Amino acid sequence: MGICNCQILLALFSLFTHRAPLLLLLLPSFFVYSKMEAVVIILLFSMNILFFLHSSTSAIPISTKKTYIVHMKHHLKPPSFSTHHQWYKTHLQSLTSSTQNSLLYTYTNAYHGFAASLDSHEVELLRKSEYVVNIYQDTFYTPQTTRTPEFLGLDKIDFGAGRTSPEFNMAAQDVIIGVLDSGVWPESESFSDLGMSNVPSRWRGKCQSAPDFDPKVHCNRKLIGALYFSEGCQGCSQEIQSPRDYNGHGTHTASTAAGSIVANASLFGYAKGTARGMAPQARIASYKVCWNEQCAGSDILAAFDHAIMDGVDVLSVSLSNNEKTYYTDPIALGAFAAMEKGIVVSCSAGNDGPVASTVVNTAPWVITVGAATLDRDFPATVTLGNGQKLQGVSLYSGKVEMGNKLLSLVYQQGGNSSSNLCFRGSLDPNIVGGKVVLCDRGGNARVEKGLAVKEANGVGMILANTPETGEELLADSHILPAVAVGRKVGDVIREYVKTENNLTVVFSFGGTVVKVKPSPVVITFSSRGPNAIVPEILKPDVIGPGVNILAAWPRNIGPTSLDIDRRRTSFNIVSGTSMSCPHVSGVAALVKAVHPEWSPSATKSAIMTTAYTQDNTNSSFHDSALYGTFSNPFAHGSGHVNPQKAFSPGLVYDIRIQDHIKFLCSLNYTIDQIQSIVRRLNFTCAKKFADVGQINYPSFSVLFEINSKRVVRYTREVTNVGAASSVYEVAIDAPPSVTVTVKPTKLVFKKVGEKLHYTVTFVSMKDVKPGNAFGWISWKNAKHEVRSPVAYSWLTPQLDLET
């Protein structure tokens, strides 16, 4: 090798002086070197190239591409292009230097435009195009994670309108619920098509083939559609590109809305009984848009686009983010297009309660659903060493000897600031090993706290609420024995730890109990109003069961979704507004089955105006956020969904498309921004509401400005969907600080379908302090009560709306 030392040294010199061409001098005589010499030269050559590339990165800018949604002037498509997809693709390629196809989706039904992967330079070029209205960077959304049919009265339902149960079952089988979520586990018994008729001929959807999903095997007369959308979420997950659910959220929500009847369903014996969705006869179409709990707006909009074309009747969307405008929100955009096609869209209100103005999915053309408890619980008792017996909840189903066994208790505080929150790695095994650990709620997932205790060799956990979570009790199937307790009980245990030396505890588990009182209770996590985008629209609209809900679960993941959890179950108990949303979606499907001619606004009105506001103790709803307090319409909207009465509401508040446009014009959106939502050119904003609250909504949110605006007047239109020759009289409940006048005080309908108007005037007293109050307006006769909640807010000028 000595004969080429000079050349090797020359190569080394080249390597460290970045003179790559010098290495090329070695190549002409490559074949005269020995094998060892050749290997050395190749290595040096490779190293030099890598070194050269590394040293050059600072000089060459790296273009990072992101996903954007582009609003196009749909009507300007040149006649030379047969489709908008062809036009968009060609136009995009003409503006970019990339040979790769950057076009991800072409939107046809839900939006006029496309989604594409673009760098900043390409975005600027598109902004300058005469065909482009606007460009928005893609945003991400997150999921808002047996007993309920009985709790809602669906086991003793009167279908009205002279329908028998068999007739209703056949009508319900014609209703199709689309679910935008994390996919579906098709093998679940909840998606059995036993006894179902053929798929409606109008259905245009399909099931998408994938390595783990065979449409011929996994789809049937129940699960009639299964698609996946992932272009906007490339790199989000290592999951197989497939409609199959690897998260559990989508399977749970789909089966809650329309799962088939399954006997002896339970989570390891808890909540045992017959599981069924709200509309068990309805069909299901699954649209997978979430990957590893990340859901791209571009994928969501594409799913809406397909669902509208496929022919769904109801869309259930248990997803949210914090978009501040409707024209940049893919859910609001897709929902508007769906609403125009007669599709009811139900969305979760969000899980950021009890903080004010956290409610999401607030567009007036969707049903926004908050969460409450049902009358089922999973009690557990914690007995302290001093004899105090404290109540909590638990889904522990492990070894029997764990119950009634005296165990040491520890609450690790001090050195590690996160040890009381039980983050993974924060607990000292020398301190907690072999003991029950008291963990404060917050900071990380509840099931992750149990994992942290287990990893530190703890044998059990008490999960204690803090002021932020109040008295809400959520049961989880932890990987070790655990009891969740409210804030008050948690404070008792914390005080016990401070004042006692020999800390011990005994767990005892009570299984499943029903007919719990009071219920429902508005749960702490359910997001609250006022509506941050349009405070004149009261949101949420209604609440439904969203706490400790049993529904179908994939067999490929454990009930905690932790990798370490090797347990498998066909049903799981989960909480969130994600769970309350599909309850209302299923109820909307039932209403559609009884009244297929009703518009989405009429269906929503029926659900809202028939909702109830008293629990099973005949008291106003309690709020678990603060012990002993009552809920209000900023938390529960019009009330708790009541399927039985929603079939026959008497009157409905319908909203025409042109009224939605007037509403958008009243928000002072630009014409282009409104066009992105309504997808039409032949409109103007010459007519708009003087007050956006003038839209014909089934509830009221009245804003007064202190020492400035003391009078608010709204006119509403109601349509008679009850009997002919119906008469309704008004009833009013108002706070002392407001005078409410309704004219006329009586509505006389001669025929079915007749529309009448009334005007309500709200007058505030002088010198009212900033704050909120609540009341209602109701139209009553012997058979019906059509009730609208009223929220009053007194604002100081330039002050943000707060509760």
C-alpha positions in Angstrom: 0.0 0.0 0.0 3.1 2.2 0.3 3.1 3.0 -3.4 0.0 5.2 -3.1 0.7 6.9 0.3 1.1 10.2 -1.5 -2.2 9.9 -3.2 -3.9 9.0 0.0 -2.4 12.0 1.7 -3.6 14.1 -1.1 -7.0 12.7 -0.6 -6.9 13.5 3.1 -5.8 17.1 2.3 -8.8 17.3 -0.1 -11.1 16.0 2.6 -10.2 18.7 5.1 -10.0 21.5 2.7 -13.3 20.7 1.0 -11.6 20.2 -2.4 -13.6 17.3 -3.6 -12.2 17.4 -7.2 -8.8 16.3 -5.9 -10.3 13.0 -4.9 -11.3 12.5 -8.5 -7.6 12.3 -9.4 -7.5 8.9 -7.8 -10.3 7.5 -9.9 -8.7 7.1 -13.4 -6.1 4.7 -11.9 -8.6 3.0 -9.6 -8.2 -0.5 -10.9 -4.4 -0.6 -10.4 -4.8 -0.4 -6.6 -5.0 -3.3 -4.3 -8.3 -4.2 -2.8 -7.3 -2.6 0.5 -6.2 0.6 -1.2 -9.4 0.7 -3.2 -11.5 0.4 0.0 -9.6 3.3 1.6 -10.1 5.5 -1.4 -13.8 4.8 -1.6 -14.2 5.5 2.1 -12.3 8.8 1.8 -14.4 9.7 -1.2 -17.6 9.0 0.6 -16.5 10.9 3.7 -15.5 13.9 1.6 -18.9 14.1 0.0 -20.7 13.9 3.3 -18.3 16.5 4.8 -18.9 18.7 1.7 -22.7 18.4 2.0 -22.6 19.1 5.7 -20.4 22.1 5.4 -22.6 23.5 2.6 -26.0 23.3 4.4 -25.5 26.8 5.9 -25.1 28.2 2.4 -28.0 26.4 0.7 -31.4 27.2 2.2 -33.5 24.1 2.9 -37.1 24.4 1.7 -39.6 23.0 4.2 -43.0 22.1 2.8 -46.2 22.4 4.7 -49.8 21.6 3.9 -52.0 24.5 2.8 -55.7 24.7 1.9 -56.2 26.9 -1.2 -59.5 28.7 -1.9 -59.9 29.0 -5.7 -62.1 31.0 -7.9 -64.0 27.9 -8.9 -66.0 29.5 -11.6 -63.0 30.7 -13.6 -61.9 27.2 -14.7 -60.8 27.5 -18.4 -63.0 25.4 -20.7 -59.8 23.6 -21.9 -59.8 21.7 -18.6 -62.4 18.9 -18.3 -62.3 18.9 -14.5 -61.3 21.2 -11.7 -58.8 18.6 -10.5 -57.0 18.8 -13.8 -57.0 22.6 -13.7 -55.7 22.8 -10.1 -53.0 20.3 -10.8 -51.8 22.0 -14.0 -52.0 25.5 -12.4 -50.0 24.3 -9.4 -47.3 22.7 -11.5 -47.0 25.9 -13.6 -46.1 27.8 -10.5 -43.6 25.4 -8.9 -40.3 24.0 -10.0 -40.8 20.6 -8.3 -41.4 17.6 -10.5 -43.3 15.9 -7.7 -47.1 16.2 -7.6 -47.8 18.5 -4.6 -51.6 18.3 -4.9 -53.0 16.3 -2.0 -56.8 16.8 -2.4 -59.2 18.4 -4.8 -62.4 19.5 -2.9 -65.6 19.4 -4.9 -68.6 19.3 -2.5 -67.4 20.9 0.8 -65.1 23.6 -0.6 -63.9 25.2 -3.8 -60.2 24.6 -3.9 -57.5 22.1 -3.0 -54.9 21.1 -0.5 -51.3 21.0 -1.4 -47.8 20.5 0.1 -46.0 23.8 -0.5 -43.0 25.7 0.5 -43.1 29.4 1.4 -41.9 30.5 -2.1 -44.7 28.5 -3.8 -47.3 29.9 -1.4 -46.3 33.5 -2.3 -46.5 32.6 -6.0 -50.0 31.2 -5.5 -51.1 34.3 -3.5 -50.3 36.4 -6.6 -52.4 34.2 -8.9 -55.5 35.7 -10.3 -57.4 32.5 -9.7 -56.6 32.2 -6.0 -58.8 33.8 -3.4 -56.8 32.9 -0.3 -54.5 30.4 1.2 -54.6 29.0 4.8 -52.0 26.8 6.5 -53.4 23.5 7.5 -54.3 23.1 11.2 -54.6 20.0 13.4 -57.6 18.8 15.4 -57.8 16.4 18.3 -60.3 13.8 19.4 -62.3 14.9 22.4 -62.1 11.8 24.4 -75.2 -0.1 27.5 -76.7 2.1 30.2 -77.3 5.2 28.1 -80.2 4.0 25.9 -82.2 3.2 29.0 -81.1 6.5 30.7 -82.4 8.3 27.6 -85.6 6.4 27.5 -84.9 4.6 24.2 -86.0 1.3 25.7 -89.6 2.5 26.1 -89.9 4.8 23.1 -93.1 6.0 21.4 -92.4 6.7 17.8 -95.4 8.9 17.2 -97.0 9.8 13.9 -98.9 6.4 14.0 -95.7 4.4 13.5 -95.3 0.9 14.8 -91.9 -0.4 16.0 -91.3 -2.5 12.9 -92.2 0.4 10.6 -89.8 2.6 12.6 -87.0 -0.1 12.4 -87.3 -0.1 8.6 -87.2 3.6 8.4 -84.2 3.8 10.7 -82.3 1.3 8.5 -82.5 3.9 5.7 -80.6 6.4 7.8 -76.8 6.5 7.3 -74.5 8.0 10.0 -71.0 9.1 8.9 -68.3 9.2 11.6 -65.2 11.3 11.1 -62.7 9.8 13.6 -59.8 7.4 14.0 -61.3 4.6 11.9 -63.2 1.4 12.8 -62.6 -2.1 14.2 -64.9 -4.0 11.8 -64.8 -7.3 13.7 -66.6 -5.9 16.7 -70.1 -7.4 17.3 -71.4 -3.8 17.4 -71.0 -3.7 13.7 -72.9 -7.0 13.0 -75.5 -6.7 10.2 -77.6 -9.6 11.5 -81.3 -9.0 10.6 -80.5 -5.9 8.5 -82.0 -5.3 5.0 -80.0 -4.6 1.9 -77.9 -1.4 1.7 -80.0 1.6 0.5 -79.7 1.9 -3.2 -79.0 5.6 -3.0 -75.7 4.9 -1.2 -72.7 5.9 -3.3 -69.9 5.2 -0.8 -67.5 2.3 -0.6 -65.0 0.5 1.6 -61.4 1.0 0.8 -59.0 -1.9 0.5 -55.8 -2.0 2.6 -53.4 -4.7 3.7 -55.4 -5.2 7.0 -58.8 -4.3 5.6 -60.7 -6.4 3.0 -63.9 -4.7 2.0 -65.5 -8.1 1.1 -64.8 -9.4 4.6 -64.9 -6.4 6.8 -67.8 -4.4 5.4 -71.4 -5.5 5.4 -75.0 -4.2 5.6 -74.2 -2.4 8.8 -70.7 -1.0 8.1 -71.4 0.2 4.6 -68.5 2.6 4.1 -64.9 2.8 5.3 -62.4 5.3 3.9 -59.1 6.8 5.2 -57.6 10.2 4.6 -53.9 10.8 5.5 -52.4 13.1 2.9 -52.4 16.0 5.4 -50.9 14.0 8.2 -47.9 12.3 6.6 -45.5 11.2 9.3 -48.0 11.6 12.0 -48.1 7.9 12.7 -46.5 4.5 11.9 -50.0 3.0 11.4 -50.8 1.1 8.3 -52.6 3.2 5.8 -56.0 1.7 6.3 -59.6 2.4 7.5 -58.8 0.2 10.5 -58.8 1.8 14.0 -55.5 1.6 15.9 -56.6 4.1 18.6 -60.1 3.0 19.8 -61.7 6.5 19.7 -63.4 5.9 16.3 -64.7 2.5 17.2 -66.1 3.8 20.4 -67.9 6.8 18.9 -69.3 4.9 15.9 -70.7 2.1 18.1 -72.2 4.8 20.5 -74.0 6.4 17.7 -75.3 3.3 15.9 -73.9 0.1 17.3 -75.9 -3.1 16.9 -77.4 -4.8 19.9 -74.8 -6.9 21.8 -75.8 -9.0 24.9 -73.5 -9.4 27.9 -71.2 -6.5 27.0 -68.9 -5.2 29.8 -65.4 -4.0 30.6 -64.0 -6.9 32.7 -67.4 -7.3 34.3 -68.1 -3.5 34.8 -71.3 -2.0 33.3 -72.4 -5.5 32.3 -75.6 -5.6 30.2 -76.8 -5.2 26.7 -74.8 -2.7 24.6 -76.5 -0.8 21.8 -76.0 2.4 20.0 -78.5 5.2 20.0 -79.8 4.2 16.6 -78.9 0.5 16.4 -80.8 0.1 13.1 -78.9 2.8 11.3 -76.0 2.2 8.9 -72.5 3.4 9.6 -69.9 4.9 7.3 -66.4 5.4 8.8 -64.1 8.1 7.6 -60.7 7.8 9.2 -59.0 11.3 9.5 -57.1 10.8 12.8 -53.7 9.2 13.1 -52.0 8.9 16.5 -54.6 11.4 17.8 -53.6 14.0 15.2 -56.3 15.0 12.7 -55.3 17.3 9.8 -57.8 19.9 8.7 -57.1 19.1 5.1 -58.0 15.4 5.7 -61.1 16.4 7.6 -62.3 18.6 4.7 -61.6 15.8 2.3 -63.7 13.4 4.4 -66.6 15.9 4.5 -66.3 16.1 0.7 -66.6 12.4 0.3 -69.3 11.9 2.9 -71.5 14.5 1.2 -71.0 12.8 -2.2 -71.6 9.3 -0.6 -75.0 10.2 0.7 -74.8 10.2 4.5 -77.7 11.7 6.5 -75.9 12.5 9.7 -72.3 13.3 10.4 -70.8 12.8 13.8 -67.6 14.7 14.4 -66.0 14.3 17.9 -63.0 16.5 17.0 -62.0 20.1 17.8 -59.4 22.8 17.8 -59.4 26.5 18.6 -60.1 28.1 15.2 -61.2 31.7 15.6 -63.0 32.2 12.3 -65.5 30.0 10.5 -63.9 30.6 7.1 -60.6 29.0 8.2 -62.2 26.1 10.1 -62.5 22.9 8.0 -65.2 21.5 10.2 -67.3 24.7 9.8 -66.7 24.7 6.1 -67.6 21.1 5.6 -70.6 21.3 7.9 -72.1 24.2 6.0 -71.9 22.2 2.7 -73.3 19.2 4.5 -76.2 21.3 5.9 -77.1 22.5 2.5 -77.5 18.9 1.4 -79.8 18.1 4.3 -77.1 16.5 6.4 -77.3 17.0 10.2 -73.8 17.6 11.7 -73.2 17.0 15.4 -69.9 18.1 17.0 -68.3 17.8 20.4 -68.1 21.0 22.4 -64.6 20.4 23.7 -63.0 19.1 26.9 -61.5 22.4 28.2 -64.1 23.2 30.9 -64.8 24.6 33.3 -62.9 27.6 31.9 -65.2 30.2 30.3 -65.4 30.7 26.5 -63.7 27.4 25.7 -66.6 25.9 23.8 -65.6 25.0 20.2 -67.5 24.0 17.0 -69.8 26.9 17.5 -71.1 27.5 14.0 -74.9 27.9 14.1 -75.3 25.2 11.4 -73.9 22.5 13.7 -75.2 20.9 16.9 -72.7 21.5 19.6 -72.8 18.9 22.3 -71.5 19.2 25.9 -71.2 16.3 28.4 -72.9 15.1 31.5 -73.0 12.1 33.7 -75.6 9.3 33.6 -77.2 7.4 36.4 -74.6 4.7 36.6 -71.5 4.6 38.7 -68.6 2.3 39.8 -68.2 3.1 43.5 -65.2 2.3 45.6 -64.4 3.1 49.2 -61.1 4.3 50.6 -60.7 3.6 54.3 -57.9 5.6 56.0 -56.0 4.3 59.0 -57.9 6.7 61.2 -61.2 5.0 60.3 -62.5 7.6 57.8 -64.4 6.0 54.9 -64.2 8.0 51.7 -66.0 7.5 48.5 -64.5 7.4 45.0 -64.8 5.4 41.7 -62.8 2.5 40.3 -62.8 0.0 37.5 -60.4 -2.3 39.2 -60.9 -5.9 38.2 -57.7 -7.7 39.2 -57.0 -10.1 42.1 -59.8 -10.3 44.6 -57.4 -10.2 47.6 -56.5 -6.6 46.8 -59.8 -5.5 48.3 -60.0 -5.0 52.0 -56.2 -5.4 52.4 -54.3 -3.0 54.7 -51.7 -1.2 52.7 -49.2 1.6 53.4 -49.9 5.0 51.8 -47.4 7.5 50.6 -47.7 11.0 49.1 -44.4 11.9 47.6 -43.6 15.6 47.6 -40.6 17.8 47.9 -37.4 17.2 46.0 -39.1 16.5 42.6 -41.7 19.1 41.9 -43.7 16.7 39.7 -43.7 13.8 42.0 -47.1 14.7 43.5 -48.5 14.6 39.9 -46.9 11.2 39.3 -45.1 11.8 36.1 -43.2 8.9 34.8 -39.8 8.8 36.4 -40.7 11.3 39.1 -41.4 8.7 41.8 -38.6 7.1 44.0 -39.0 3.3 44.1 -37.3 3.3 47.5 -40.1 5.5 48.9 -43.2 4.2 47.0 -42.3 0.6 46.5 -44.9 -1.8 47.9 -47.2 1.1 48.8 -50.3 2.9 47.6 -49.4 6.3 46.1 -51.6 9.4 46.4 -51.3 11.3 43.0 -52.7 14.7 42.3 -54.7 15.0 39.1 -53.4 17.2 36.3 -50.3 17.6 34.1 -50.4 14.2 32.4 -52.9 11.5 31.5 -54.7 9.8 34.3 -53.7 6.3 33.1 -50.1 7.5 32.7 -50.1 8.3 36.4 -51.0 4.7 37.1 -48.1 3.5 34.9 -45.7 5.8 36.7 -46.7 4.2 40.1 -46.4 0.7 38.7 -43.0 1.5 37.2 -41.8 2.7 40.6 -43.1 -0.6 42.2 -46.1 0.9 43.8 -49.0 -1.5 44.3 -52.0 1.0 44.1 -53.0 4.6 43.5 -55.4 7.1 44.8 -56.0 9.7 42.1 -57.2 12.9 43.8 -58.8 15.9 42.0 -57.6 19.4 42.5 -59.5 22.7 42.3 -59.2 22.6 38.5 -61.2 19.4 38.2 -63.5 19.8 41.2 -65.8 16.9 41.9 -65.9 15.2 38.5 -65.2 11.5 38.9 -64.0 9.7 35.8 -63.4 5.9 36.0 -60.4 4.5 34.2 -59.3 0.9 33.8 -55.8 1.5 35.2 -53.1 -1.1 35.0 -53.0 -1.4 38.8 -55.6 -1.1 41.6 -56.7 2.6 41.6 -59.5 4.7 43.1 -60.3 8.2 41.8 -61.7 10.7 44.3 -63.1 14.3 44.0 -61.4 17.4 45.3 -63.1 17.4 48.7 -62.1 13.8 49.5 -58.7 14.4 48.0 -58.2 17.3 50.5 -59.2 15.0 53.4 -56.6 12.5 52.3 -53.9 15.2 51.9 -54.7 16.4 55.4 -54.5 12.9 56.7 -51.0 12.5 55.2 -49.9 15.8 56.8 -51.1 15.0 60.3 -50.7 11.2 60.7 -47.5 9.2 61.0 -48.4 5.5 60.2 -50.3 6.0 57.0 -52.4 3.1 55.9 -55.3 2.6 53.5 -57.8 -0.1 52.6 -59.6 -0.3 49.2 -63.0 -1.9 48.7 -64.7 -2.1 45.3 -68.5 -1.9 44.8 -68.9 -3.0 41.1 -71.6 -1.3 39.1 -74.6 0.5 40.5 -77.5 2.2 38.6 -80.2 4.8 39.3 -77.6 7.0 40.9 -78.9 10.4 42.2 -78.5 13.1 41.3 -78.1 12.6 37.5 -77.4 14.0 35.1 -74.6 16.3 36.5 -72.8 18.6 34.1 -69.2 17.4 34.1 -66.2 19.7 34.8 -64.3 19.0 31.6 -67.2 19.9 29.3 -66.2 23.2 27.6 -68.2 26.3 28.5 -69.6 29.4 26.8 -69.9 32.2 26.1 -69.2 31.6 22.4 -65.8 33.2 21.7 -66.4 33.7 18.0 -70.0 35.0 18.1 -71.2 35.6 21.7 -74.7 36.3 20.5 -75.1 32.6 19.6 -75.5 30.6 22.8 -73.3 27.5 22.8 -73.2 24.6 23.6 -76.6 23.7 22.2 -77.3 20.6 24.4 -75.6 18.1 26.6 -75.7 14.3 26.5 -74.1 11.4 28.3 -70.3 11.7 28.1 -69.0 10.2 31.4 -67.9 6.6 31.8 -69.5 5.4 28.6 -69.3 1.8 27.6 -68.9 1.1 23.9 -67.0 -1.1 21.4 -63.2 -1.2 21.5 -60.6 -2.7 19.2 -59.0 -6.0 20.2 -55.5 -4.8 19.3 -55.0 -2.3 22.2 -55.6 -2.3 25.9 -58.3 -0.3 27.7 -55.7 2.3 28.7 -54.2 2.6 25.2 -50.7 2.3 26.9 -48.2 0.1 25.1 -47.5 -1.8 28.3 -51.2 -2.7 28.7 -51.5 -6.2 27.4 -55.1 -6.7 28.5 -57.7 -7.0 25.7 -61.4 -6.2 25.8 -64.2 -5.8 23.2 -65.8 -2.9 25.1 -64.2 0.0 27.0 -65.4 2.7 29.3 -64.3 6.2 28.2 -65.3 9.8 29.0 -65.3 13.0 27.0 -67.5 15.3 24.9 -66.4 12.8 22.2 -68.7 10.4 23.8 -71.7 12.8 24.2 -71.5 13.9 20.6 -72.3 10.5 19.0 -75.2 10.1 21.5 -76.8 13.2 19.9 -75.8 12.1 16.4 -77.7 8.9 17.0 -80.7 10.8 18.3 -80.6 13.0 15.3 -80.7 9.9 13.1 -83.8 8.7 14.9 -85.5 12.0 14.4 -84.5 11.9 10.7 -86.1 8.4 10.5 -89.4 9.8 11.9 -89.2 13.1 9.9 -87.0 12.6 6.8 -88.5 15.8 5.3 -87.1 18.0 8.1 -84.1 20.3 7.4 -81.0 20.0 9.6 -82.0 23.2 11.4 -85.5 21.8 12.2 -84.0 18.6 13.5 -81.6 20.6 15.7 -84.4 22.8 16.9 -86.5 19.8 17.9 -83.6 18.4 19.9 -82.9 21.7 21.6 -86.4 22.9 22.5 -87.4 19.6 24.0 -84.3 19.1 26.1 -84.8 18.9 29.9 -83.2 20.9 32.6 -84.0 19.1 35.8 -82.2 16.0 37.2 -83.8 12.8 38.6 -84.3 14.6 42.0 -86.4 17.3 40.3 -83.6 19.8 40.9 -81.8 22.1 38.5 -78.6 20.5 37.1 -75.6 20.5 39.4 -72.1 21.4 38.1 -69.3 19.0 39.2 -66.8 21.9 38.8 -67.7 23.3 42.1 -69.4 21.3 44.8 -73.0 22.4 45.6 -73.3 24.8 42.6 -75.9 24.7 39.8 -75.2 24.6 36.1 -76.3 27.3 33.7 -76.9 27.5 29.9 -73.2 28.4 29.3 -72.5 24.8 30.5 -75.6 22.9 29.5 -77.1 25.0 26.6 -80.8 24.2 26.2 -80.5 21.2 28.5 -80.1 17.4 28.3 -81.1 15.7 25.1 -84.6 14.0 25.4 -85.1 11.7 22.4 -88.7 10.8 23.2 -89.9 14.4 23.1 -87.6 15.4 20.1 -89.8 13.3 17.8 -92.8 15.6 18.5 -91.6 19.1 19.4 -94.7 21.0 18.4 -92.9 23.9 16.9 -89.4 24.3 15.3 -87.1 27.2 14.6 -86.0 26.7 11.0 -83.2 28.6 9.4 -83.0 29.2 5.6 -79.7 29.2 3.7 -80.1 32.9 2.9 -80.4 33.6 6.7 -77.1 31.9 7.3 -75.6 34.1 4.6 -77.1 37.2 6.3 -75.6 36.0 9.5 -72.1 35.7 7.9 -72.5 39.1 6.4 -73.3 40.5 9.8 -69.9 39.2 11.1 -68.3 41.7 8.7 -66.5 38.9 6.8 -65.3 39.9 3.4 -67.1 38.6 0.3 -64.2 36.3 -0.4 -64.3 34.9 3.1 -68.0 34.3 2.9 -67.7 32.7 -0.5 -65.2 30.2 1.0 -68.1 29.0 3.3 -71.1 29.3 1.0 -69.4 28.4 -2.3 -71.6 30.6 -4.4 -71.3 33.9 -6.3 -74.9 35.1 -6.6 -75.2 36.8 -3.3 -74.5 40.2 -1.8 -74.3 41.6 1.7 -76.7 44.3 0.9 -79.0 42.8 3.6 -77.6 41.8 6.9 -78.8 41.5 10.4 -78.4 44.7 12.5 -77.5 42.2 15.3 -76.1 38.7 14.5 -78.4 37.4 17.3 -81.3 38.1 15.0 -80.7 34.8 13.2 -83.6 32.4 13.8 -81.9 30.4 16.5 -83.7 28.2 19.1 -81.9 29.9 22.0 -81.0 33.5 23.0 -77.8 35.2 24.1 -78.5 38.8 25.0 -75.6 41.2 25.3 -76.0 44.5 27.2 -73.4 47.2 27.4 -73.4 48.9 30.8 -74.4 52.6 30.6 -74.8 52.2 26.8 -76.9 49.4 25.3 -79.8 48.5 27.6 -82.4 47.3 25.0 -82.1 44.3 22.8 -84.9 43.2 20.5 -85.1 40.0 18.5 -87.8 38.5 16.2 -88.2 34.8 15.8 -90.2 32.6 13.4 -91.6 29.3 14.5 -93.1 26.6 12.2 -96.0 24.3 13.4 -95.0 20.7 13.0 -97.7 19.5 15.4 -101.4 19.3 14.9 -103.5 21.7 12.9 -105.5 24.3 15.0 -102.8 24.4 17.7 -102.6 27.3 20.1 -99.5 28.2 22.2 -99.2 30.7 25.0 -95.9 32.3 26.1 -94.3 31.8 29.5 -91.3 33.8 30.7 -88.7 33.4 33.4 -86.3 36.3 33.7 -83.8 37.7 36.3 -84.9 40.7 38.4 -82.5 43.0 36.5 -84.2 42.4 33.1 -87.8 43.1 31.9 -88.9 40.8 29.1 -91.8 41.5 26.8 -93.1 39.1 24.1 -95.6 40.1 21.4 -97.9 38.5 20.7 -98.3 36.4 23.8 -100.4 33.8 22.0 -99.7 32.0 18.7 -102.7 30.5 16.8 -101.8 28.0 14.1 -104.6 27.0 11.7 -102.6 24.3 9.8 -99.5 22.1 9.8 -96.5 23.8 8.3 -97.8 27.4 9.1 -95.2 29.9 10.1 -95.7 32.7 12.7 -93.5 35.3 14.1 -93.0 36.8 17.6 -90.8 39.6 18.9 -89.1 39.7 22.2 -87.8 42.8 23.8 -85.2 42.6 26.6 -84.7 45.7 28.7 -81.9 45.9 31.3 -82.1 47.9 34.5 -79.6 50.7 34.9 -76.3 50.3 36.8 -76.1 46.5 36.6 -72.6 45.3 37.3 -70.7 43.2 34.8 -71.7 39.5 34.9 -74.3 37.0 33.7 -77.8 35.9 34.4 -80.1 33.4 32.9 -83.8 32.7 32.2 -86.0 31.2 29.5 -88.9 31.8 27.1 -91.4 29.0 26.5 -94.4 28.4 24.2 -96.8 26.0 25.8 -100.0 24.2 25.2 -101.5 21.0 26.8 -99.2 18.7 24.7 -96.0 20.6 24.1 -93.5 22.9 25.7 -91.1 24.6 23.3 -88.5 26.1 25.5 -85.6 28.4 24.7 -82.9 29.3 27.2 -81.8 32.9 27.5 -78.3 34.0 28.6 -77.8 37.6 29.6 -74.4 39.3 29.7 -73.5 42.8 31.0 -70.3 44.0 29.4 -68.3 47.1 29.9 -67.2 48.7 26.5 -64.0 47.2 25.2 -64.2 44.3 27.7 -63.9 40.7 26.6 -66.9 38.5 27.4 -66.3 36.5 30.5 -68.4 34.6 33.0 
